[in-house]
Amino acid sequence: MTNLQFEKHSKPMSFFTDSLLMIGRSSRHILRNSDQLLGAFFQPIMFLVLFASVFGGAIEQALPEGVSYINFLMAGIIVQTTAFGSTTTAIAITNDLQKGIVDRFRSLPMSNLAVLNGHVISDIFRNSISTTVMIVAGLVIGFRPQADFVGWLGIIGILLLFTLTFSWLSAIVGVLAKSVEAVQWLTFVLIFPLTFASSAFTPTEGMGTFLKAFAENQPITQVVEAIRALILGNPIGDYGWLSVVWCLGMLAVAIPTAAFLFNRKTTE
């Protein structure tokens, strides 16, 4: 085997091993950071209990007969928590760029994209913890899912794809932002309107004409409705393929954009 052939074969393997190392590094940071762990445990529970207690009585009247608000709410809370949880990717990337650790990585024979992969995949790990905690808390306060085994596989698959998508979008913010404070307000401005102007917490039927049109045709609503249908044991309809198409479309833009911006910033 020539040196050129060896290099072609070794590059994918090197990228894979570099990514695994970065995933391990980022995951250890999550486990050792008590603030992140507390956030992963208590923030989803707080949102769930507050929304169920404050809005449950008023909104339940507008729901289909036999559907409790807690069962309606769970899909929206899970997606909201996952979306906001993806901001940890942006914060971690901004911290790496500010503290100079990326400059040290550049002196090593490793792929720059592996750094982004490490933060993105570890974010899936963190969001999995939050989602599991939230489902357990929901079961305690009355959540009763109707999903079968195949339905739960569908829920997990959509959530993983959605988390991956928003983590890569968040990676773009992390590269562009000049401080952690900028990351926090930028991600809030981007995610807050999408989650609240959707069907996550209330049915869209009661919204104004323009808000309803926006809410029914944006990615958060597609993902929420797909997961909600699976949780309630209802037909998923068009929401399944629409949520997948939205996520894959955003991923197709986010991954090369984040990689390009990160490479440009680290080689300046």
N, C-alpha and C positions, 0 to 999 in steps of 0.2 A: 504494500500500500504506500503510495506516494505521500509526501508531506501535505500536499494540497488536499488529497482525499481524506487524510487523517484529520485535518483541520475542519473539513466540512462535517465529518461525523462527530467530532468532539464538541463543536460549538453548541448543538442542541443539548447534549448531555451536560455541558458546563453551565448552560443557562438554567437547566433543570435543577442541578445541585446548588447553584448560587441562589435560586429562588427558595429552595428548601431551607437553606441557611438563614435567609432573610425572614422567612415565615417563622422559623423557630425563634429568631431574635425578637421580632415584633410580638409574638405570642407570650414570650417570657416577660416582656415589658408590661403587658396587660395583667398577667398573673401577679407580678410584683408591685403593681401600682394599685394601692388600696382604694384610691379615689375612683379609678375606672371601674373596679369591681363593685364598689358600693353603688356607683351610677348604674351599672348593669343590673343590679338587684332591685334597688329601691325606686329608680325613676319610672320604670314601666308599671310597677305596682301603684305608685302614686297617681299616674295618669289614669290607669284603669279604674281605680276606686273613685277618684274625683269625677270622672266623666259619667260613670255608672250612677253615682249618687246625685249629682247635680242635674244632669240632663235626662236621666232615665224616665222619670215620671211624665215629663212633658212630651218627649219624643216617642215613647212607646205607643201612644195613641195613634200615631201616624204610620205605624208599622203594620205589615200584613198580620192577619189574625193568627195567633198561635206562636208568633215570633217575639221572644223577650228582647229587651234592649241590650242586655248583656251578651246574648248570642249574636245580635246584630253588630254590636260594638267591637267585638274581639278582633275581627278582620281589620278594621280601621286602626285600632290601637297598635296591633302588631306591625302593620305597614308604617304607621307614623314613627314608632319606636325604631324600626329598622332604618328609615330614611334619616332621622336625626342621629342615629347611632353611627351612620356612615361618616359623619363629620370627624370622627376620631382619625380616619385615614388622612384627611386634610391637615389636621393638627399635627399628627406624627410626621408627615412629610415636611411641613413648614419647620418644625423643630429640628429635623435632621439637616435641612438646608441652612438654618440659622446657626446651629452649633458647630458646623464644619465637619460633621462625621462623613458626609458625602464626599468631601475632598479627600479624606483618608481612603474611602472605598475606591476612588478613582486611581489611586496609586497601586491598586491590586488588579490582577487579571480577571475581572468579573464584569458581568453585564449591568449597566445602569438600570435597565428595566426590572432586574431582579429586586432592586430596592423597592420599587413601586409594588411589585407582586407581593412582597413580604407584608407590606402594610395592608394591602387590599384583602388578601386571604385571611390574615389574622383578624381583620374587621368582621369577616364572616363568622369566625370563632366567637368573637365577643357578642355579636348579635344573636348567635344561637343560644348563648347563655341567657340573654335578656328575654328572648322569646319563650324559652322553656320556663323561666321563672314566672313570666306573665301568664302563661297557660295554667300553671299550677295555681297561681293566685286567683285566676278566673274561675277555676273549678271550685275553689273554696267559697266564692261569693255567688255561685249559681250558674256558671257557664256550663252548658250541656251540649257539646257538639254532636252532630248526627253523622259525621263523616265516617265512611268505612275505611278499610285498609288502603284501598286504591285512592280514595279521596285524600287521605293523609299524605300519601306519596306525592300526589299532585300539589298539595299545599306546600310541602317541603321543597319540591322542585321549583315552584314559582317564587317562593321566598328566597331561595338561594340565588336564582337568576336576578331577582330584583335587588338583593343586597349587593351582588357583584356589580350590577349596573351603577347603582348610586355610589358605591365606593370608588369606582373609576371616575365618575363625574366629580366626586369629592376630591380625587387626586389632582384633577385639573386646578381646582380652587387652591389646594395646598401648594402647588407649584407657583401659581400666580401671586398669591397673597404674600405680603411682606412682613406679616407678624401674625401671631396666634390670635390676637384680638380681631384682626381683619378677617381671619378665617371664620371666627365665630359669628360676626355680623353678616358676612357674605353668605354663609350657608343658611343662616336663619332667614335672610331675605329671599333666598331661592326656594327653600323647602317649606317654609311656613305657609305661603299662599297655595302651594300645590296640595298640601295635606288638608288644610281647612276649607279650601274651595273645591271640595270633592265630596264623594258619598261616604267618606270614612266615618263620619259621626252622625250625619243626618241624611235622610233620603233627599234626592235632588228635586223631587216633585214640588217641594215648598220654596224653592229658590226662584229669584227673578229670572226673566227670560235670558238675558245675556250671561248671567252667572251660571244658570243651569246649562246653557249650551257649552260654556267653557268646562264646567265640572264633568259633564258627561263625555267629553272628548279629550281628556287629558290622561296621561299614563297612570297616575295614582288611582283614579277611579277604576280603570280597567283591572288593575292588580287587586284592588280591594274587593271588587265585585266577583272576581274569579275565586278568590280565597273564601269570600263570604258564602258563595253558592256551594262550594265544597264542604265548608263547615256545617251548613244547614242541610246538607244532603240533597240539594236542588240541582237541576241541570245547569251546567256551567255556561252553555250557550256560546255566544261569540266572545265572551270575556276572556276565555282561555287563550285562544290564538291571538287576540288583540294584545293581551298583556305580554305574551311572548314576543310578538313582533315589535312592540314598543321597546322592550328591554334590549332585544338584539340590535335594533336600529340605533339606540343610544350607545350601546357598547361598541358598535362598529365605528362610531364617531369618537367616543371618549378614549378608548385605548390608544389609538395612534396619536390623538391630540395630546394626551398626557405624556406619552413617551417622547414625542417631538419637543414639547415645552421643557420637559425635564432634562433631556439631552442638551438642548440649547442653553438652558440655565446653568448646567454643571460644566459646560465647556467654555463659558464666557471668560 
